[in-house]
């Protein structure tokens, strides 16, 4: 199957629960309004969104397990996403997550720490080494920087073969960031991993300082997303701001992954920096009006209507 977009990264089995009201306090109850089990993850969700925009996508990344293979392969085969690179490990359960969603928050329960500990502490690698041919035959790529030297190798193959790529949520000095065309970084990542730039009392100051730090390491368009607030972005020079589109939010599950997909799509289309931020923001905003996102990905006409 020919592909124009190569995605490498996290693909999960996502059990999503949309709550009737707010997420409950400890020892309290909340009614479940809707629940679905669908492929997800940063790469998994982005693949669904991009396929719905008419793109030909190939995905690679973490191994499939006995509880995730059939769901994942059946779903992507139906929507035309190439899963031929994915590896099945019959001795592995697979990566799944349970996400509780209300109007404003999403709370994730999973085993991501154990997944990475298998590698860093026990030498068990549960993700593929990227195939250079898969990257070379694409037009653009999207890379999650979560898989150590294998993510670095994917970035190296992209750079070697002049394949522009998007990456997300990594520190400025990360190898995958260095040669990227677009880097999108969430507020949650900044808060949890580079807290010296998380400045709630003066958000703009922290974001500007962080953009300057990224500019020391990369010539990429760096976008610091703001959820429903202000997005700050720059390509080494002037810092620009973009206010989020206002929509009636149903669920924020997958919004960041959809923003990533919007950046990949923009790279494929050759959009300039301002248009990229605007398009990716609109795509993510439309995604927030839907649940489950996997069965209702944003349509291009919905995005264009919001942008207009």
VOVOPA-573795 format. One record per residue (C-alpha): residue number from 1; x, y, z; residue in three letters. Coordinates in Angstrom, 3 decimals. Each point is the difference from the previous one (the first is absolute). Layout:
BEGIN
n|east|north|up|res
NUM|X|Y|Z|ALA
...
END
This chain:
BEGIN
n|east|north|up|res
1|0.000|0.000|0.000|UNK
2|1.431|3.371|-0.994|UNK
3|0.096|2.637|2.743|UNK
4|0.693|3.712|0.105|UNK
5|0.195|0.287|3.798|UNK
6|2.106|-2.157|2.321|UNK
7|-0.867|0.059|3.712|UNK
8|2.210|-1.556|2.666|UNK
9|-1.000|-0.125|3.632|UNK
10|-2.569|-1.053|2.577|UNK
11|-3.059|-1.990|-1.050|UNK
12|-2.284|-1.122|2.816|UNK
13|-3.285|-1.685|0.683|UNK
14|-1.969|2.838|1.586|UNK
15|-3.003|-0.722|2.200|UNK
16|-1.728|3.371|0.173|UNK
17|-2.749|0.794|2.500|UNK
18|-1.985|3.222|-0.431|UNK
19|-1.437|0.975|3.378|UNK
20|-3.460|1.466|0.513|UNK
21|1.368|2.707|2.293|UNK
22|3.338|1.076|1.452|UNK
23|2.780|-2.392|0.931|UNK
24|-0.795|-1.120|3.560|UNK
25|1.946|0.588|3.177|UNK
26|1.502|-3.032|1.745|UNK
27|-2.642|-2.371|1.403|UNK
28|-2.749|1.661|-2.054|UNK
29|-2.004|-1.206|-3.013|UNK
30|-0.339|1.133|-3.591|UNK
31|-2.394|-1.301|-2.650|UNK
32|1.488|-1.214|-3.295|UNK
33|-1.864|1.501|-2.945|UNK
34|1.857|-1.733|-2.844|UNK
35|2.899|-2.423|-0.344|UNK
36|2.004|-1.243|-2.973|UNK
37|3.102|-2.092|-0.621|UNK
38|1.998|1.214|-3.003|UNK
39|3.588|0.475|-1.156|UNK
40|1.654|3.070|1.496|UNK
41|3.339|1.419|1.069|UNK
42|1.913|2.909|-1.473|UNK
43|0.722|-1.830|-3.252|UNK
44|-3.113|-2.161|0.003|UNK
45|-2.397|2.924|0.244|UNK
46|1.966|2.136|-2.456|UNK
47|-0.237|-2.819|-2.562|UNK
48|-3.793|-0.095|0.313|UNK
49|-0.306|3.762|-0.435|UNK
50|2.370|0.139|-2.978|UNK
51|-1.685|-2.932|-1.744|UNK
52|-3.326|1.789|0.360|UNK
53|1.553|3.063|-1.669|UNK
54|0.735|-2.201|-3.022|UNK
55|3.677|-0.726|0.680|UNK
56|1.773|-3.294|-0.645|UNK
57|1.636|-0.950|3.302|UNK
58|2.387|-2.701|1.189|UNK
59|0.541|-0.531|3.734|UNK
60|2.741|-1.628|2.036|UNK
61|0.959|0.034|3.655|UNK
62|-0.682|-2.084|3.087|UNK
63|-0.721|-3.708|-0.217|UNK
64|-3.516|-1.352|-0.124|UNK
65|-1.009|-2.541|2.640|UNK
66|-2.593|-2.724|0.365|UNK
67|-2.632|2.440|1.299|UNK
68|0.712|2.786|-2.516|UNK
69|0.907|-1.555|-3.368|UNK
70|-3.421|-0.896|-1.373|UNK
71|-1.673|3.255|0.999|UNK
72|2.866|2.072|-1.402|UNK
73|0.462|-1.817|-3.307|UNK
74|-3.717|-0.407|-0.712|UNK
75|-0.707|3.680|0.623|UNK
76|2.864|1.376|-2.079|UNK
77|-0.569|-2.427|-2.847|UNK
78|-3.577|1.294|-0.255|UNK
79|1.135|3.626|-0.340|UNK
80|2.928|-0.710|-2.321|UNK
81|2.946|0.576|2.355|UNK
82|2.995|-2.239|-0.748|UNK
83|0.860|-2.138|3.061|UNK
84|2.379|-2.389|-1.753|UNK
85|3.009|1.282|1.973|UNK
86|-1.516|-0.755|3.422|UNK
87|1.401|-2.934|1.973|UNK
88|-2.120|-2.465|1.983|UNK
89|1.397|-1.466|3.227|UNK
90|-2.179|-2.922|1.107|UNK
91|1.618|0.015|3.476|UNK
92|-0.958|3.640|0.621|UNK
93|-3.406|1.294|1.088|UNK
94|0.341|3.251|-1.976|UNK
95|-0.270|3.636|0.949|UNK
96|-3.439|1.088|1.088|UNK
97|-1.257|2.968|1.982|UNK
98|-3.165|0.969|1.838|UNK
99|-0.979|3.652|-0.317|UNK
100|-2.740|1.725|1.980|UNK
101|-1.243|3.082|-1.819|UNK
102|-2.210|2.855|1.106|UNK
103|-0.592|3.307|-1.761|UNK
104|3.241|1.630|1.099|UNK
105|2.386|-2.791|1.042|UNK
106|1.262|-3.436|-0.914|UNK
107|1.536|-2.315|2.592|UNK
108|2.133|-2.874|-1.252|UNK
109|0.655|-3.364|1.664|UNK
110|2.544|-2.275|-1.665|UNK
111|3.409|-1.683|0.257|UNK
112|2.214|2.364|-1.993|UNK
113|2.589|0.197|2.799|UNK
114|0.305|-3.799|0.070|UNK
115|0.171|-0.071|-3.815|UNK
116|3.058|2.272|0.023|UNK
117|1.475|-1.658|3.111|UNK
118|0.038|-3.294|-1.904|UNK
119|2.509|1.651|-2.331|UNK
120|2.053|2.253|2.245|UNK
121|0.213|-2.390|2.972|UNK
122|-0.358|-3.468|-1.527|UNK
123|1.122|0.421|-3.601|UNK
124|-3.339|-1.146|-1.464|UNK
125|-0.801|2.105|-3.060|UNK
126|-3.684|0.012|-0.953|UNK
127|0.252|2.180|-3.107|UNK
128|1.322|-0.426|-3.522|UNK
129|3.178|1.287|-1.540|UNK
130|-1.172|2.327|-2.795|UNK
131|0.466|-1.158|-3.572|UNK
132|1.888|2.521|-2.124|UNK
133|-1.865|-1.047|-3.157|UNK
134|-3.329|0.847|1.621|UNK
135|1.276|3.479|0.778|UNK
136|1.743|0.567|-3.317|UNK
137|-3.170|-0.719|-1.974|UNK
138|-2.133|2.481|1.988|UNK
139|-0.409|3.714|-0.700|UNK
140|-0.172|1.077|3.665|UNK
141|0.178|-1.697|3.396|UNK
142|-1.205|0.334|3.557|UNK
143|2.287|-1.366|2.716|UNK
144|-0.663|-0.527|3.708|UNK
145|3.275|0.471|1.849|UNK
146|-0.893|-2.533|2.702|UNK
147|1.959|-3.041|-1.199|UNK
148|3.607|0.901|0.768|UNK
149|2.593|-0.813|-2.616|UNK
150|-2.642|-1.394|-2.363|UNK
151|-1.769|3.374|-0.113|UNK
152|3.385|1.622|-0.586|UNK
153|0.613|-2.439|-2.856|UNK
154|-3.352|0.876|-1.586|UNK
155|0.986|3.678|0.137|UNK
156|3.407|-0.835|-1.467|UNK
157|-1.625|-1.864|-2.906|UNK
158|-2.334|2.941|-0.631|UNK
159|2.890|2.460|-0.043|UNK
160|2.136|-2.272|-2.196|UNK
161|-2.797|-0.387|-2.562|UNK
162|-1.252|3.623|0.137|UNK
163|-3.380|-1.001|1.451|UNK
164|-1.390|2.892|2.083|UNK
165|-1.524|-1.077|3.276|UNK
166|-2.054|1.087|2.986|UNK
167|0.786|-0.995|3.571|UNK
168|-1.633|0.713|3.339|UNK
169|0.618|0.415|3.721|UNK
170|3.757|-0.147|0.387|UNK
171|2.693|2.129|1.587|UNK
172|1.828|2.507|-2.227|UNK
173|3.266|-1.979|-0.005|UNK
174|-1.599|-3.286|-1.103|UNK
175|1.452|-1.534|-3.180|UNK
176|-3.412|-0.358|-1.636|UNK
177|-0.659|3.714|0.502|UNK
178|3.223|1.143|-1.663|UNK
179|-0.895|-0.618|-3.662|UNK
180|-3.792|0.152|0.273|UNK
181|-2.070|2.313|-2.176|UNK
182|-2.705|0.463|2.649|UNK
183|0.118|-0.630|3.755|UNK
184|-3.259|0.158|1.994|UNK
185|0.263|0.074|3.793|UNK
186|-2.982|-0.221|2.349|UNK
187|-0.485|1.983|3.179|UNK
188|-0.284|-3.296|1.891|UNK
189|3.431|-1.060|-1.245|UNK
190|1.545|3.295|1.053|UNK
191|-1.611|-0.240|3.434|UNK
192|1.145|-3.579|0.617|UNK
193|3.397|-0.166|-1.734|UNK
194|1.483|3.504|-0.261|UNK
195|-1.688|1.734|2.939|UNK
196|2.518|2.843|0.041|UNK
197|-1.984|1.388|-2.949|UNK
198|-3.418|-0.677|1.560|UNK
199|-0.939|3.430|1.363|UNK
200|-3.756|0.168|0.673|UNK
201|0.272|3.492|1.501|UNK
202|1.617|1.261|-3.215|UNK
203|-0.575|-2.626|-2.677|UNK
204|1.257|2.176|-2.848|UNK
205|3.395|0.570|1.596|UNK
206|0.625|-3.713|0.464|UNK
207|-1.136|-0.835|-3.528|UNK
208|2.177|2.701|-1.584|UNK
209|3.045|-1.163|1.947|UNK
210|-0.653|-3.578|-1.078|UNK
211|-0.381|0.935|-3.668|UNK
212|3.371|1.755|0.187|UNK
213|1.506|-3.139|1.514|UNK
214|-1.357|-2.155|-2.845|UNK
215|1.447|2.482|-2.499|UNK
216|3.471|-0.815|1.341|UNK
217|-0.399|-3.600|-1.203|UNK
218|-2.327|-0.026|-3.017|UNK
219|-1.202|2.034|-2.971|UNK
220|-3.415|-1.630|0.230|UNK
221|-3.314|1.754|0.430|UNK
222|-0.526|-0.529|3.743|UNK
223|-3.590|0.158|1.237|UNK
224|-0.837|0.133|3.704|UNK
225|-3.647|-0.953|0.055|UNK
226|-2.384|1.558|2.466|UNK
227|-3.064|-2.235|-0.027|UNK
228|-2.931|2.380|0.050|UNK
229|2.247|3.008|0.648|UNK
230|2.938|1.651|-1.755|UNK
231|2.409|-1.867|-2.253|UNK
232|3.510|1.482|-0.323|UNK
233|2.179|-0.840|-2.972|UNK
234|3.220|1.044|-1.721|UNK
235|2.597|-1.117|-2.487|UNK
236|3.115|1.342|1.651|UNK
237|-1.123|3.642|-0.091|UNK
238|-3.092|1.976|0.839|UNK
239|-2.394|-1.708|2.402|UNK
240|-3.597|0.003|-1.233|UNK
241|-3.255|-0.744|1.791|UNK
242|-3.200|-1.706|-1.037|UNK
243|-3.225|-0.112|2.003|UNK
244|-1.840|-3.320|-0.054|UNK
245|-3.208|-0.393|-1.958|UNK
246|-3.069|-0.034|2.213|UNK
247|-2.122|-3.143|-0.314|UNK
248|-2.520|-1.930|2.079|UNK
249|2.330|-2.555|1.597|UNK
250|-1.244|-3.551|0.406|UNK
251|3.353|-1.716|0.673|UNK
252|3.667|0.985|-0.143|UNK
253|1.150|-3.614|-0.426|UNK
254|2.273|-0.107|-3.054|UNK
255|0.125|3.772|-0.491|UNK
256|3.793|0.151|0.279|UNK
257|0.422|-2.979|-2.313|UNK
258|-2.299|1.725|-2.483|UNK
259|2.086|3.172|0.209|UNK
260|3.016|-2.141|-0.894|UNK
261|-1.936|-1.410|-2.962|UNK
262|-0.805|3.563|-1.064|UNK
263|3.688|0.859|0.002|UNK
264|0.827|-3.076|-2.108|UNK
265|-2.783|0.853|-2.451|UNK
266|1.206|3.606|-0.207|UNK
267|3.524|-1.194|-0.724|UNK
268|-1.340|-2.227|-2.780|UNK
269|-1.965|2.908|-1.476|UNK
270|2.906|2.449|0.274|UNK
271|-1.834|2.489|2.238|UNK
272|1.895|2.957|1.430|UNK
273|0.520|0.277|3.764|UNK
274|-3.032|2.152|0.746|UNK
275|-2.307|-2.203|-2.051|UNK
276|1.447|-3.122|1.626|UNK
277|-0.806|1.246|3.498|UNK
278|-3.444|1.160|-1.049|UNK
279|-0.868|-3.243|-1.805|UNK
280|1.314|-2.301|2.733|UNK
281|-1.855|2.049|2.621|UNK
282|-3.251|-0.191|-1.958|UNK
283|0.406|-3.740|-0.561|UNK
284|0.531|-0.569|3.729|UNK
285|-2.921|2.274|0.858|UNK
286|-2.362|-1.993|-2.208|UNK
287|1.290|-3.190|1.626|UNK
288|-1.045|1.378|3.388|UNK
289|-3.630|0.082|-1.164|UNK
290|-0.069|-3.781|-0.528|UNK
291|-0.027|-3.244|1.973|UNK
292|1.317|-2.476|-0.768|UNK
293|2.548|1.652|-2.248|UNK
294|0.982|-3.314|-1.599|UNK
295|-3.465|-0.410|-1.511|UNK
296|-0.580|3.712|-0.662|UNK
297|3.278|1.572|-1.159|UNK
298|-0.131|3.598|-1.246|UNK
299|-1.016|0.520|-3.600|UNK
300|1.860|2.486|-2.174|UNK
301|-3.147|2.019|-0.718|UNK
302|-0.641|0.331|3.762|UNK
303|3.511|1.350|0.505|UNK
304|-0.288|2.408|-2.915|UNK
305|-3.341|1.237|1.293|UNK
306|1.451|0.691|3.445|UNK
307|3.028|1.756|-1.489|UNK
308|-2.250|2.222|-2.118|UNK
END
